[in-house]
Amino acid sequence: MFRTSARKRALFRQVNERICDVSVGETYELICECDSTGCREHVVVPADVFDGAVRQGRRYLVAPGHNSPWETVLGRGPTYAVVA
């Protein structure tokens, strides 16, 4: 399960980065990067929050309530949470 979710997170991060490359505006509509293999939720994230998560590494953007019990919530907004 862990390996599958780690691969899913890496793939969805790559997809989200491409979405950001072609997006215009101050927010991005991205795919939830939670570790649930079946999740296909979308999150709306301010551009600076996404950029900060990418720079820090090992930080993921998830839909509210999608964090796992072993993850630390580092920040949140009405439509997203940043977890490590």
C-alpha positions in Angstrom: 0.0 0.0 0.0 2.7 2.5 0.9 4.6 2.0 -2.3 1.5 2.4 -4.4 0.5 5.6 -2.6 4.0 7.0 -2.9 4.0 6.4 -6.6 0.5 8.0 -6.8 1.7 11.0 -4.9 4.7 11.4 -7.2 2.6 11.0 -10.3 -0.1 13.5 -9.1 2.6 16.0 -8.1 4.0 15.8 -11.7 0.4 16.3 -13.1 -0.1 19.2 -10.7 3.1 20.9 -11.7 2.1 20.7 -15.4 -1.3 22.1 -14.5 0.5 25.1 -12.9 2.7 25.5 -15.9 -0.3 26.2 -18.1 -2.5 28.0 -15.5 -3.0 31.7 -15.3 -4.1 33.4 -12.1 -3.5 33.4 -8.4 -5.0 30.0 -7.7 -4.7 26.5 -9.1 -7.3 23.8 -9.3 -5.2 20.7 -8.6 -5.6 17.0 -7.9 -5.5 15.9 -4.3 -2.1 14.5 -3.4 -3.3 12.4 -0.5 -2.1 8.8 0.0 -5.4 7.2 -0.8 -5.0 5.3 -4.1 -8.7 5.8 -5.0 -9.0 9.6 -4.4 -9.7 11.9 -7.3 -10.8 15.0 -5.4 -9.7 18.4 -6.6 -8.2 21.1 -4.4 -8.1 24.9 -5.1 -4.8 26.2 -3.8 -3.2 29.7 -3.9 -0.3 29.7 -6.3 2.2 30.8 -3.5 1.1 27.8 -1.3 1.7 25.3 -4.1 5.1 26.9 -4.9 6.1 26.8 -1.2 5.1 23.1 -0.9 7.1 22.2 -4.0 10.2 24.1 -2.8 10.1 22.5 0.6 9.8 18.9 -0.7 7.9 16.1 0.9 5.0 18.4 1.5 1.7 17.6 -0.2 -1.6 19.4 -0.9 -4.6 17.4 0.1 -8.3 18.0 0.3 -9.6 18.9 3.8 -9.8 15.8 5.9 -7.6 13.7 3.6 -4.5 13.7 5.7 -3.4 10.4 7.2 -3.1 10.1 11.0 0.7 9.9 10.8 1.0 13.1 8.8 1.4 16.6 10.2 -0.9 19.3 9.0 1.4 22.3 8.4 -1.2 24.7 7.0 -4.7 24.8 5.8 -7.2 26.8 3.9 -10.9 26.3 3.2 -10.2 24.1 0.2 -6.9 22.4 1.0 -4.4 21.3 3.7 -0.6 21.1 3.4 0.8 17.9 5.0 4.2 16.5 5.7 
